[in-house]
Amino acid sequence: MRSEKMFIVSHAPFWHNGSNVADRHYGMLMAAMPAVALGIVHYGMPAVAVVALSVSMAIFWEWLMCRVSKRPVTVVDGNAALLGLIFAMLIPATTPWWVVMVGTLLTVVIGLHIFGGIGSNPFHPVAVAMMMLIVSWPEFLDFNAALVHYNFTFNAVFPLSLSKNFGSAAVADFSWLNLLLGRQVGGIGSTFGLGLIGGGLYLMAKRYIRWEICLSFLASIFVTALAFHLAAPEQYAGPMFHLLTGYTLIGAFFLLPESASSPVNPIPMLIYGAGAGIMTMLIRNIGNDYDGVLLAVLLMNLVNPLLDKIRPKALGKVA
């Protein structure tokens, strides 16, 4: 009978700074609150209902999957609540209740638990669910149709649809200040540019997300949009318009930096973010989708394992 002692070790890094996943998730929840709050101001009680249902159903699906799979219940770590909130931030305030339930089911079960749970998902769970809903029921996620009964004091047309269909001249009345202040149509928590930027800076300052991914994504969108605009200014909107509309900012701070589906080394992070920005602009300007951020996130999630193979030379290795 074998009598050797077995040692159980973990992979690097071995130095723990005392933080945990719950701190990160609750920090991200707090960072999203300003953008969600302005969405509630604009869209009223329907937005409150969608946010509350989305968060509560995500927690329920998480609890149910833990019980079914006989794993410890992990709803207290805040991951399910965060996924539910991000999902609610991306959809119209008038989304039917059953679409919210199906969307959170797809997020937690298909996007997360089918791959093994938190930390094992190769794709961002919310991006997976949103793309499945867009393919299945696009009419419920069409902001122009969903929010047609609201009377806003600003242009009540989804900005990217104007840019796509009518060129840069059609978006001239969307000033930087209006876009920063959330005076645009979109998802419940995706329109308040200033709030999302503030939340993103907080997350980077707390080191919950890495700046390399966020800034390379935004920089590549700026450069690519500028190149299109300089080539055909009457056809393509300028870079600031693309930075402050659609899912750009929420993608930069809440979707792309998701820890399980993004790189861990600096150079791969820069490539990952830049690739997502270029793909977003290619889809927006010459593709079929108005936004492009969600598809770009999933495409870069797909190549993430290859990017993570780009590693610094090992110490002591002779070339």
Number of C-alpha atoms within 10 A of each C-alpha: 3 4 5 6 6 6 5 5 7 6 5 6 6 8 6 7 6 6 9 10 13 15 14 19 19 16 18 24 19 14 22 27 16 17 25 26 17 20 25 20 12 19 19 13 13 16 26 19 16 27 25 15 20 30 22 18 22 29 24 18 21 26 18 14 18 17 12 9 10 9 10 9 14 16 17 11 16 20 23 28 24 23 25 28 28 26 27 30 26 22 24 27 28 20 21 12 13 10 15 23 19 14 26 33 21 23 27 27 21 17 22 25 21 13 14 11 16 15 13 14 20 20 24 25 24 26 24 20 21 22 16 15 19 13 9 10 12 13 14 17 22 18 23 17 14 17 21 11 10 10 11 14 8 13 14 18 17 20 26 23 20 16 23 22 11 14 19 19 14 17 21 12 11 17 14 16 12 15 21 18 17 25 22 26 25 30 25 31 32 31 30 28 27 18 24 28 20 15 24 24 17 17 22 16 12 12 11 20 22 19 22 20 25 27 17 21 30 23 17 22 27 20 16 20 27 19 15 18 17 13 11 13 15 14 19 24 26 23 21 15 21 25 22 29 26 26 22 25 26 27 24 27 27 23 25 30 25 22 18 16 24 27 28 16 15 17 16 22 25 21 19 28 29 24 19 31 32 21 22 28 24 19 17 22 21 10 14 11 17 20 23 22 27 22 19 24 28 22 16 24 24 15 15 22 15 11 21 17 11 13 12 9 9 7 6 6 6 6 4
